[in-house]
Amino acid sequence: MSYRQILYHIVFATKYRHATIPEEHCDALYKYIWNVIKNKRSVLYRINGVENHIHILTDIHPSIFFS
């Protein structure tokens, strides 16, 4: 049996860092991102942000690969 845990700190920024994420839409956006992560069999530890970027702390399942 093997054990692995790799935490990823992912930052998404808006184009040119313009303030385009209104505060009233943040909850819906975070829930959408959480559902995408959950559907990929991964774990979301924290998500937060401001009007021009979002921080995500997650453990991505080993079946997900980056190209």
Number of C-alpha atoms within 10 A of each C-alpha: 2 3 4 8 9 10 14 13 12 12 13 12 17 13 10 7 11 11 13 13 16 10 10 8 10 16 11 10 13 17 12 12 15 20 14 13 17 14 10 13 15 18 16 19 12 12 17 13 16 14 16 16 17 18 15 20 16 19 18 19 16 11 8 9 7 3 2
